[in-house]
Amino acid sequence: MQTLRIHGTIPKGHPFPIISWLDRLIEGSDMSHNVLEITKSNRVFHAHFEGGIFQPVKKWKEDVEVRHTVEFTISDEQMSRTLEVANRYLAPRKGYFRKLFGALIPTLIRRFFFIHIPNLFSRGMEDGQGILCSEMLRKLALEACDWKVPKKPYPENYWTKDILKLAMNNGAVKIM
């Protein structure tokens, strides 16, 4: 068994974090980014602008303020699948800002009218192209951890709060 953590964060030390501010404002959240911490290897994995990256926890913590943390355990087999899925998304990918901008309308409609619609800007994008942080963690939960993942909200419109709720609905414990 291995222990993993999902953190909800905001940037630290950035003089003008406009994307984070807008994300938090539109979603009505106190965090703008999610990462997966692999405690055994002391690394985090997350989607960052143009693709997935692994970083040492110490380096990553220099740039963020952690707002929320949930912790859970998975089997060694699930951990192997998690790393396999994560490694598929390491190569640089284009379309991040297109998908992020495209999530604006569905997010506003969801926030104010409680209706889920797909991100039309992500149509025609290949798997993982322009992948967002919460979308990436949703994909890991579905493909590697065997979690029960609802069909809505749509993957490309997953909020930072959604991934924490998903984790807790699948046995994760809130530790912060």
C-alpha positions in Angstrom: 0.0 0.0 0.0 1.1 3.5 -0.7 0.0 6.8 0.6 -0.9 9.7 -1.7 -2.1 13.2 -1.1 -4.0 15.6 -3.3 -3.3 19.3 -2.5 -5.3 22.3 -3.5 -3.0 25.3 -3.8 -2.5 28.9 -4.9 0.7 30.5 -6.2 3.1 32.1 -3.7 5.4 34.9 -4.4 4.0 35.7 -7.8 3.5 39.5 -8.2 0.4 39.2 -10.5 -1.2 35.7 -10.5 -4.0 36.7 -12.9 -5.0 33.1 -13.9 -5.2 32.0 -10.3 -7.3 35.0 -9.3 -9.7 34.5 -12.2 -9.9 30.8 -11.6 -10.8 31.3 -7.9 -13.2 34.1 -8.7 -15.1 32.2 -11.4 -15.2 28.9 -9.5 -15.9 30.5 -6.2 -13.0 28.7 -4.6 -10.0 29.5 -2.4 -7.6 27.4 -4.5 -6.7 27.4 -8.2 -4.5 24.3 -8.7 -4.4 20.7 -7.7 -1.4 18.4 -7.5 -0.9 14.7 -6.5 1.9 14.1 -4.0 3.5 10.7 -4.1 4.8 10.5 -0.5 7.1 7.5 -1.0 9.2 9.2 -3.7 8.8 12.7 -2.2 7.5 14.1 -5.5 4.4 15.8 -6.8 2.8 15.3 -10.2 0.6 17.9 -11.8 -0.5 19.4 -15.1 1.3 22.7 -15.6 0.5 24.8 -18.6 1.7 22.6 -21.4 1.8 19.1 -19.9 2.3 17.0 -16.9 5.4 17.4 -14.7 7.0 15.7 -11.7 8.7 17.9 -9.2 10.5 17.3 -5.8 8.1 18.3 -3.0 10.7 20.7 -1.5 11.0 22.7 -4.8 7.3 22.7 -5.4 6.5 24.0 -1.9 8.7 27.1 -2.6 6.2 28.3 -5.2 2.8 27.5 -3.6 0.6 28.0 -0.6 -1.3 24.8 0.2 -5.0 25.5 1.1 -6.4 21.9 1.3 -5.0 18.4 1.5 -6.7 15.0 1.4 -4.8 11.7 1.9 -5.6 8.2 0.8 -3.9 4.9 0.2 -3.8 2.7 -2.9 -2.4 -0.7 -3.7 1.1 -1.1 -5.2 -0.7 -2.3 -8.5 -2.7 1.0 -8.5 0.5 2.9 -7.9 2.1 1.3 -10.9 -0.9 2.2 -13.1 -0.9 5.8 -11.6 2.8 6.2 -12.7 2.0 4.7 -16.1 -0.9 7.0 -16.8 1.1 10.0 -15.4 4.1 9.2 -17.7 1.8 9.3 -20.8 1.2 13.1 -20.1 4.8 14.2 -19.5 5.5 15.3 -23.1 4.8 18.9 -23.9 1.2 19.4 -25.2 -0.5 22.4 -26.8 -3.9 23.8 -26.3 -3.8 24.5 -22.5 -5.0 28.1 -22.8 -7.6 27.2 -25.5 -9.1 24.6 -23.1 -8.8 26.9 -20.1 -10.5 29.8 -21.9 -13.1 27.3 -23.2 -14.0 26.3 -19.7 -15.1 29.8 -18.8 -18.6 29.6 -20.2 -19.4 26.1 -18.9 -18.0 27.1 -15.5 -20.2 30.2 -15.3 -23.3 28.4 -16.4 -22.6 25.7 -13.8 -21.9 28.2 -11.1 -25.0 30.3 -11.6 -27.5 27.9 -13.2 -26.3 24.5 -11.9 -26.3 23.1 -15.4 -23.4 21.1 -16.9 -22.4 21.7 -20.5 -19.2 20.5 -22.2 -16.3 22.7 -23.1 -16.8 23.3 -26.8 -13.2 24.5 -27.2 -11.8 21.1 -26.3 -13.7 19.3 -29.1 -11.3 17.7 -31.6 -8.4 17.8 -29.1 -6.6 14.5 -28.8 -6.5 12.7 -25.4 -4.5 14.8 -22.9 -4.0 17.8 -25.2 -4.1 21.0 -23.1 -4.9 18.9 -20.0 -5.9 20.9 -17.0 -4.8 20.0 -13.4 -8.1 18.7 -12.1 -8.8 17.0 -15.4 -5.5 15.2 -15.1 -6.2 14.0 -11.5 -9.7 12.9 -12.6 -8.1 10.8 -15.3 -5.7 9.2 -12.8 -8.5 8.4 -10.4 -10.6 6.8 -13.2 -7.8 4.9 -15.0 -5.4 4.0 -12.2 -7.2 4.1 -8.8 -10.5 2.5 -9.9 -12.5 5.3 -8.2 -16.1 5.8 -8.9 -16.1 8.9 -11.0 -19.4 10.6 -12.0 -19.9 11.5 -15.7 -20.7 15.1 -14.8 -19.1 17.6 -14.5 -17.4 16.9 -17.8 -13.7 16.1 -17.5 -12.5 19.3 -19.2 -14.7 21.4 -16.8 -13.6 19.7 -13.5 -13.1 22.2 -10.8 -10.3 22.2 -8.1 -13.0 21.6 -5.5 -14.4 18.7 -7.6 -11.3 16.7 -7.3 -11.1 17.0 -3.5 -14.8 16.0 -3.3 -14.1 13.0 -5.6 -11.2 11.9 -3.4 -13.3 12.1 -0.2 -16.2 10.3 -1.9 -13.7 7.5 -2.6 -12.3 7.1 0.9 -9.7 10.0 1.1 -9.4 11.8 4.5 -9.2 15.6 4.7 -6.0 16.4 6.7 -5.9 20.1 6.0 
